[in-house]
Amino acid sequence: MYGIFYKKRILKEVFALQGKSNPQIVVISNRGAYAFQERDRELIPKRTVGGLASALEPVLTDYGGTWISWCGRLDKPDLERGIRLGVPPGESRYHIQEVLLTREEHDLYYHGFCNAALWPLCHQLTDRCSFQKNYWEAYRKVNQKFARAARNIKKENPRDIFWIHDFHLSLVPQYLRHQLPDARIAFFWHIPFPPADTFHILPWSRQIIYGLLGCNAIAFHTDQYVQNFLDAVSFFYPVTIFREQGLILFRNRKIYVQALPVGINYHHFEQLAADPLVRARAQEIRQSLGAEKIILGVDRLDYTKGIPQRLQAMACLLEKYPGYRGRVTLLQIAVPTRNGIGEYGVLKKEVERLVGEVNGRYDQGQGAIPVRYRHVSLDQEELVAHYLAADVLLVTALRDGLNLVAKEFVASRIDGRGVLVLSPFAGAARELQGALLANPYEPSHLATRIKLALEMPLAEQKSRLESLRRVVRSRDVRWWWQNNLKPVKSPYTTFTPATGMAGVSQGGQAT
C-alpha cells in the first residue's frame, strides 16, 4: 500500500495529466494483472504476480482506464469478443478487457514467434532462434486482435491514451495508427533491443520497425537500447533522426524515443521490510539454512538468467577457498516460467543436475549445505523476507533488459547491510553503480567477486547501499510512468524541425 503522502502525490500528478477532458489510459499487453478462471459457470478474476502488474496497476488503480490483455482462456468459439470486467472484484477501479485466442494462435504466436524467435534474438542468443513463417502469420493475426480491441475502447472516449507494452505487440501501434490517425500511442519495450546487425537476422525485422513507428513515444531501459533501435530504424527508412534529442521525424510525424528504466514501488518495499512479521520470517529463513553467510539468487528459470553459470561459480568458490565449506549457502529460488516450452524443461534438469553435483562434492555432512534449490513462486512478503535474510544477492544474467530483483533488494535493505553482485550484461548495471560487477561467463572471476562481497566491511556495505538506494528511490515507478506518458499528454501535432541541429542522421533504405 502507498503511504498517504505518496498516494496524494500520485493523484496530484494524475489529475494534472487528465486535465479537463478526462482522458483515461488504455494499457495493452500480452498478460495483465488478472487471469480469468471458470468455476461452476462463473468467471472468476484471479490476481497474477509479476513485474509488469506491479509496475502498471498503480497507474490504472488511481487513474482509471482499461487493461487489454489475454487472460489465460483458450478456444472459446461461443464468444465473439472477450469479457470486459471491473477489477478488483467488489470495488472496481479500472476494467480488464479480455482478448480471446485459440490454442493454435497462442502456441504459434507466444511459444513460437515471441519465445522462439524474438526472445533469443533480442538477448543475442541467435543459435536458439527459430524463424518460421507460420509463427509470423500467427503473430500478425494476434496483434490485429489486440488492435481491434483497442479500437473498440477508443470509441467510448476519443481522448484515451494507449500505452502498449513489450515485444509481443510491436505491430499494434501501426495497426491503430492506420485506423485512428490522431491516436496518442506510447510504447515500452521491456527486453533488450539488440544491435541492428543482430536484429536484421529476423526475416521480418523491417515490419517490426514499421509497427513501432506508429507510436508517438517509444521507451527502452537504457541509452544503448535506444541507439540500437535508432540504428535499425535508419537502416530501413529514410527518416531524419535527432539522436541527442531522441527524436525521429517519420512521414510528418514526430516520435520521441527515450531511455526510461522501469522503477519499482520503492515505498512499498520499504514498508514491507519494516513489517515485524516480514522481519521475523527473515530470521526463520536464516535459522533454517544454518549458514553463517547466505548468498541469494531469485530468477525466473530462463536460460538468459545465468543460473548454471552461478552454480559453477559456487563450485569454484568452494574449491578455491575451502574455508567457506559448511559456512556458506547459496539459496537459489527458480521461479517457474514458460512450462510449455521444451528447452525450459531441459534447463530445469540441467540446474537440478548441477545442484546435485555441487552438493555431492562439497557437502561435508555437517554445517551449511552448499546449495539450497527451490523451484517456486514467492509473494512479495516472502520475497522481501528472503532479501532481508541474505548477505549477498547474485544477479548474474547473461543478458537482461533491466532486472527488477536488483532494485527490490536495494529498496528492501533498510538496515544498510547486504551486497549486490550484478552482471554488467543486465540493463540495471547502467543505473546501479554501487553494485559489484561480475562477469557470469567467467566462473573464477565471479567466485572472486562473491568472496569480496562476503568479506566486505560493514562501512563499505552501507556506503554502497546508500548510493544505490538514492538511485532506486529517485527513479521509482511513479517517475517511470509519468515520463513515459509525458510525450503523449498533449494532442498529436506535426513537427517542423529547426535547421542546424546537432546529432542528425538520415536513414538508409527507401520504403
C-alpha positions in Angstrom: 0.0 0.0 0.0 1.2 3.5 -0.7 1.9 5.9 2.2 -0.7 8.8 2.4 1.8 11.4 1.2 3.0 9.2 -1.7 -0.6 8.5 -2.8 -1.6 12.2 -2.7 1.5 13.0 -4.8 0.5 10.4 -7.4 -3.1 11.6 -7.5 -2.0 15.2 -8.0 0.1 14.3 -11.0 -2.6 12.1 -12.4 -5.2 14.9 -12.3 -2.6 17.2 -14.0 -2.3 14.6 -16.7 -6.1 14.2 -17.0 -6.8 17.9 -17.5 -10.4 18.9 -18.1 -11.1 16.4 -20.9 -10.6 13.5 -18.5 -8.8 11.0 -20.8 -8.0 7.6 -19.5 -5.2 5.2 -20.0 -5.7 2.1 -22.1 -2.9 -0.3 -21.2 -2.3 -3.1 -23.8 -0.1 -6.1 -23.0 0.0 -9.8 -23.6 -0.8 -10.6 -20.0 -2.3 -8.3 -17.3 -2.8 -8.1 -13.6 -5.6 -10.7 -13.7 -6.3 -14.1 -15.3 -9.8 -15.5 -15.7 -10.8 -18.8 -14.3 -14.2 -20.5 -14.9 -15.7 -22.3 -12.0 -19.3 -23.6 -11.9 -20.2 -21.5 -14.9 -18.9 -18.4 -13.1 -16.0 -16.3 -14.3 -13.5 -15.5 -11.5 -10.7 -13.0 -11.9 -7.5 -14.2 -10.2 -4.7 -11.9 -9.4 -1.4 -12.6 -11.1 2.1 -12.0 -9.8 4.8 -10.3 -11.9 6.8 -7.2 -12.5 4.5 -5.8 -15.2 1.5 -6.0 -13.0 3.2 -4.3 -10.0 4.6 -1.5 -12.2 1.4 -0.7 -14.1 -1.5 -1.4 -11.8 -0.9 1.6 -9.5 -1.4 3.9 -12.5 -4.8 2.3 -13.5 -6.0 1.9 -9.9 -5.6 5.7 -9.3 -6.1 7.0 -12.8 -8.8 4.7 -14.1 -9.0 3.1 -17.5 -8.8 -0.3 -19.2 -6.2 -3.0 -19.4 -6.4 -5.0 -22.6 -4.8 -8.5 -22.3 -5.1 -12.1 -22.9 -6.5 -13.5 -19.6 -5.5 -17.2 -20.0 -8.6 -18.6 -21.7 -8.3 -20.6 -24.9 -10.7 -21.9 -27.6 -13.9 -20.0 -26.8 -15.8 -20.3 -30.1 -19.1 -19.4 -28.4 -17.8 -15.9 -27.6 -17.3 -13.3 -30.4 -15.4 -10.9 -28.0 -13.6 -11.3 -24.7 -15.3 -10.4 -21.4 -14.9 -6.9 -20.0 -14.8 -6.9 -16.2 -14.3 -4.3 -13.5 -11.5 -5.1 -11.0 -10.7 -5.5 -8.2 -13.8 -7.6 -7.6 -16.3 -5.7 -5.4 -14.5 -2.3 -5.7 -13.9 -1.7 -9.3 -11.1 0.8 -10.0 -10.5 0.0 -13.7 -11.6 -2.5 -16.3 -10.0 -5.6 -17.8 -10.8 -6.2 -21.5 -10.1 -9.8 -22.5 -8.6 -10.7 -25.9 -9.6 -14.2 -26.8 -7.1 -16.6 -28.5 -7.3 -20.0 -29.9 -4.9 -22.7 -28.7 -3.2 -22.7 -32.1 -2.8 -18.9 -32.1 -1.3 -18.9 -28.6 1.1 -21.7 -29.4 2.4 -20.2 -32.7 2.3 -16.5 -31.5 3.5 -16.9 -28.0 5.6 -20.1 -27.8 6.6 -19.7 -31.4 7.3 -16.1 -32.6 7.7 -14.4 -29.2 9.7 -17.0 -27.4 11.4 -19.0 -30.1 12.3 -16.0 -32.4 12.1 -12.6 -30.7 13.2 -13.5 -27.2 16.5 -15.2 -28.0 17.2 -12.8 -30.9 16.9 -9.7 -28.6 19.1 -11.4 -26.0 21.7 -12.0 -28.7 21.4 -15.8 -28.4 20.9 -16.3 -32.1 21.7 -20.0 -32.1 18.4 -20.5 -30.2 16.3 -18.7 -32.7 13.7 -20.4 -34.9 12.2 -18.4 -37.7 9.1 -20.0 -39.1 6.5 -18.3 -41.4 3.6 -19.8 -39.5 4.9 -18.2 -36.3 5.0 -14.8 -38.0 1.5 -15.2 -39.5 0.1 -16.0 -36.1 1.9 -13.0 -34.5 0.4 -10.7 -37.1 -3.1 -12.1 -36.5 -2.9 -11.8 -32.7 -1.6 -8.3 -33.0 -4.6 -7.4 -35.1 -6.9 -8.8 -32.5 -5.4 -6.6 -29.8 -5.6 -3.6 -32.1 -9.3 -4.3 -32.7 -10.0 -4.5 -29.0 -8.2 -1.1 -28.5 -10.2 0.5 -31.3 -13.4 -0.5 -29.7 -12.3 1.0 -26.4 -11.4 4.2 -28.3 -15.0 4.7 -29.4 -16.0 5.3 -25.8 -13.5 8.1 -25.2 -11.7 9.6 -28.2 -9.0 11.2 -25.9 -7.9 8.0 -24.3 -4.1 7.3 -24.3 -2.8 4.0 -25.5 0.2 2.5 -23.6 1.4 -0.7 -25.3 3.9 -3.0 -23.7 6.6 -5.2 -24.9 7.8 -7.2 -27.9 4.7 -9.4 -28.0 2.7 -6.5 -29.6 5.1 -4.5 -31.7 2.7 -4.3 -34.7 -0.3 -2.9 -32.7 0.9 0.8 -32.9 0.8 0.9 -36.7 -2.5 -1.1 -36.9 -4.0 1.5 -34.6 -2.4 4.5 -36.5 -4.0 3.4 -39.8 -7.5 3.2 -38.2 -7.1 6.1 -35.7 -4.7 8.7 -37.3 -4.9 11.1 -34.3 -4.5 8.4 -31.6 -1.9 9.1 -28.8 0.2 6.0 -28.5 3.1 5.2 -26.2 5.1 2.0 -26.2 7.5 0.4 -23.8 9.9 -2.3 -24.9 10.8 -4.3 -21.8 13.6 -6.6 -23.0 17.0 -5.7 -24.6 16.9 -4.2 -28.1 19.9 -5.8 -29.8 22.4 -4.2 -32.2 21.0 -3.5 -35.6 23.1 -6.2 -37.3 21.7 -8.8 -34.9 18.2 -7.6 -35.3 18.3 -7.7 -39.0 18.7 -11.5 -38.8 15.0 -11.6 -38.3 13.3 -12.0 -41.7 10.5 -9.7 -40.6 12.6 -7.1 -38.8 11.5 -4.3 -41.2 7.9 -5.0 -40.4 8.6 -4.9 -36.6 10.3 -1.5 -37.0 7.4 -0.2 -39.1 4.9 -1.3 -36.5 6.7 0.6 -33.8 6.9 3.7 -35.9 3.1 4.0 -35.4 3.8 5.4 -31.9 4.2 9.0 -30.6 6.6 7.8 -28.0 8.8 4.7 -27.5 10.9 3.9 -24.5 13.6 1.4 -23.6 15.5 0.7 -20.4 19.0 2.0 -21.5 20.6 4.5 -23.8 22.3 1.6 -25.6 18.9 0.0 -26.5 17.7 3.4 -27.8 20.8 3.8 -30.0 20.4 0.2 -31.3 16.7 0.9 -32.2 17.6 4.2 -34.0 20.3 2.3 -36.0 17.7 -0.3 -37.0 15.2 2.5 -38.0 17.8 4.4 -40.1 18.7 1.2 -41.9 15.2 0.6 -43.2 13.7 4.1 -43.6 14.8 7.5 -45.0 14.0 9.3 -41.8 15.6 12.2 -40.0 16.9 11.3 -36.6 18.0 13.8 -33.9 19.9 11.4 -31.7 20.7 13.8 -28.9 17.1 14.9 -28.6 15.8 11.3 -29.1 13.5 12.3 -31.9 12.5 10.7 -35.2 10.7 12.5 -38.0 8.7 10.0 -39.9 6.1 11.0 -42.5 5.5 14.4 -41.0 5.1 12.9 -37.5 7.4 13.2 -34.5 8.3 10.1 -32.5 10.1 10.6 -29.2 12.5 7.8 -28.2 13.8 7.7 -24.6 15.7 5.6 -22.1 13.4 5.2 -19.1 14.4 2.2 -17.0 11.4 0.7 -15.1 11.2 1.8 -11.5 9.7 -0.1 -8.5 7.2 1.0 -5.8 10.1 1.9 -3.6 8.0 3.0 -0.6 6.0 -0.3 -0.7 9.2 -2.4 -0.4 10.5 -0.2 2.4 7.2 -0.7 4.3 7.3 -4.5 3.8 11.0 -4.5 5.0 9.9 -2.7 8.2 7.0 -5.1 8.9 7.7 -7.1 12.1 6.1 -10.2 10.5 8.4 -10.0 7.5 11.5 -9.4 9.6 10.6 -12.4 11.8 10.2 -14.5 8.7 13.7 -13.4 7.5 15.1 -14.7 10.8 13.3 -18.0 10.3 14.9 -18.4 6.9 18.4 -17.7 8.2 17.9 -20.2 11.0 16.5 -22.9 8.7 19.6 -22.7 6.4 22.1 -22.9 9.3 24.7 -20.9 7.4 27.0 -18.1 8.6 26.6 -16.4 5.3 23.7 -16.6 2.8 24.0 -15.9 -0.9 20.6 -15.5 -2.6 19.6 -15.9 -6.2 16.0 -15.1 -7.3 15.3 -15.6 -11.0 12.8 -16.9 -13.5 14.0 -20.3 -14.7 15.2 -18.9 -18.0 18.4 -19.5 -20.0 19.1 -15.8 -20.0 19.5 -15.6 -16.2 22.8 -17.4 -15.9 21.8 -19.9 -13.2 24.1 -22.7 -14.4 27.0 -20.2 -14.5 26.2 -19.1 -11.0 26.3 -22.8 -9.7 29.6 -23.3 -11.5 30.9 -20.2 -9.7 29.7 -21.5 -6.4 31.7 -24.7 -7.1 34.7 -22.7 -7.9 34.4 -20.6 -4.7 34.3 -23.8 -2.5 37.2 -25.3 -4.5 39.5 -22.3 -4.3 38.5 -21.3 -0.8 37.7 -24.4 1.2 37.3 -22.4 4.4 33.8 -21.5 3.2 32.7 -25.1 3.1 30.0 -25.7 5.7 29.7 -22.0 6.4 28.1 -20.5 3.2 24.9 -21.5 1.4 23.6 -20.4 -2.0 19.8 -20.3 -1.8 18.6 -20.4 -5.4 14.9 -19.5 -6.0 14.0 -20.5 -9.5 10.5 -19.1 -10.4 8.6 -21.4 -12.9 8.1 -19.9 -16.3 7.1 -21.0 -19.8 6.3 -24.5 -18.8 5.0 -25.4 -22.3 8.4 -24.9 -24.0 10.6 -27.9 -24.1 14.0 -26.2 -23.7 12.9 -24.8 -20.4 12.4 -28.3 -19.1 15.9 -29.2 -20.3 17.2 -26.2 -18.4 15.4 -27.3 -15.2 17.1 -30.7 -15.4 20.5 -29.1 -16.0 20.1 -26.8 -13.0 19.0 -29.7 -10.8 22.0 -31.8 -12.0 24.4 -29.0 -11.2 22.9 -28.5 -7.7 23.4 -32.2 -7.1 27.0 -32.2 -8.3 27.9 -29.2 -6.1 26.3 -30.6 -3.0 27.7 -34.1 -3.7 31.2 -32.8 -3.9 31.3 -30.1 -1.2 28.7 -31.0 1.4 30.8 -32.1 4.4 27.9 -33.7 6.2 27.8 -31.0 8.9 27.3 -27.3 8.8 25.6 -25.5 5.9 24.6 -27.3 2.7 26.4 -25.6 -0.3 23.2 -25.1 -2.4 19.6 -25.0 -1.4 17.3 -25.0 -4.5 13.7 -24.2 -4.6 11.5 -24.2 -7.8 8.7 -22.0 -6.6 7.0 -18.6 -6.9 7.0 -16.2 -3.9 4.6 -13.5 -3.0 6.0 -10.1 -2.2 6.1 -10.5 1.6 8.0 -13.8 1.3 10.3 -12.3 -1.4 11.2 -9.3 0.9 11.9 -11.7 3.8 14.4 -13.6 1.6 16.0 -10.3 0.6 16.4 -9.4 4.3 17.8 -12.9 5.1 20.6 -12.7 2.5 24.1 -11.3 2.9 24.7 -11.2 -0.8 22.3 -11.1 -3.8 23.6 -12.6 -7.0 22.2 -11.2 -10.3 24.3 -13.0 -13.0 22.2 -12.6 -16.1 23.9 -13.4 -19.4 21.7 -10.7 -20.9 18.8 -8.9 -19.2 16.6 -6.0 -20.2 16.8 -4.5 -16.7 16.3 -6.8 -13.7 13.9 -5.5 -11.1 15.0 -8.1 -8.5 18.2 -6.0 -8.0 16.2 -2.8 -7.4 13.8 -4.6 -5.0 16.7 -5.9 -2.9 18.2 -2.4 -2.7 14.9 -0.9 -1.6 14.3 -3.7 1.0 17.7 -3.3 2.7 16.7 -0.5 5.1 19.2 -1.9 7.6 22.1 -0.7 5.3 23.5 -4.2 5.1 23.9 -6.6 2.2 25.9 -6.6 -1.1 24.6 -6.7 -4.7 26.7 -8.6 -7.2 25.5 -7.7 -10.6 26.2 -8.8 -14.1 27.4 -6.0 -16.5 25.1 -7.5 -19.1 21.9 -6.6 -17.1 20.4 -3.3 -18.0 20.3 -2.3 -14.4 24.1 -2.2 -14.3 23.9 1.2 -16.0 22.0 2.7 -13.1 23.2 0.7 -10.1 26.8 1.8 -10.0 27.3 0.9 -6.3 27.0 -2.8 -7.1 29.9 -5.2 -7.6 30.1 -6.1 -11.3 30.9 -9.7 -12.1 31.2 -11.4 -15.5 28.9 -14.5 -15.4 30.8 -16.1 -18.3 34.0 -16.5 -16.2 33.2 -18.6 -13.1 36.6 -18.0 -11.5 36.1 -14.2 -11.7 32.6 -14.5 -10.4 33.8 -16.6 -7.5 36.4 -14.0 -6.6 33.7 -11.2 -6.6 31.4 -13.4 -4.4 34.3 -13.7 -1.9 34.8 -10.0 -2.0 31.1 -9.5 -1.3 31.1 -12.0 1.6 34.1 -10.2 3.2 33.1 -6.6 2.6 33.3 -4.4 5.7 30.0 -3.1 7.0 31.0 0.5 6.4 31.6 -0.2 2.7 28.3 -2.1 2.5 26.4 0.9 4.0 28.2 3.4 1.7 27.4 1.4 -1.4 23.8 0.7 -0.4 23.2 4.4 0.4 24.3 5.3 -3.2 22.1 2.5 -4.7 19.1 3.5 -2.6 19.3 7.1 -3.8 19.0 6.0 -7.4 16.2 3.5 -6.9 14.2 6.0 -4.7 14.5 8.8 -7.2 13.7 6.7 -10.2 10.7 4.9 -8.8 7.6 3.6 -10.6 5.9 7.0 -10.4 8.9 8.6 -12.1 8.8 5.9 -14.8 5.1 6.1 -15.8 5.0 9.9 -15.6 7.9 10.2 -18.0 6.6 7.5 -20.3 3.3 9.3 -20.7 4.6 12.9 -20.8 5.2 13.0 -24.6 1.6 11.9 -25.3 -0.2 14.2 -22.8 -0.9 16.8 -25.5 -2.9 16.2 -28.6 -0.9 15.0 -31.5 0.7 17.7 -33.7 3.0 17.7 -36.7 6.6 18.8 -36.2 8.8 21.0 -38.3 12.5 20.8 -37.3 14.8 23.7 -36.8 17.9 23.7 -39.1 21.4 23.2 -38.0 20.6 20.8 -35.0 23.4 18.6 -33.8 23.3 14.8 -33.9 21.1 14.5 -37.0 21.3 11.3 -39.1 19.5 10.2 -42.2 18.1 6.8 -42.8 19.4 4.4 -45.4 16.9 2.3 -47.3 13.9 3.6 -49.1 10.5 2.3 -48.3 
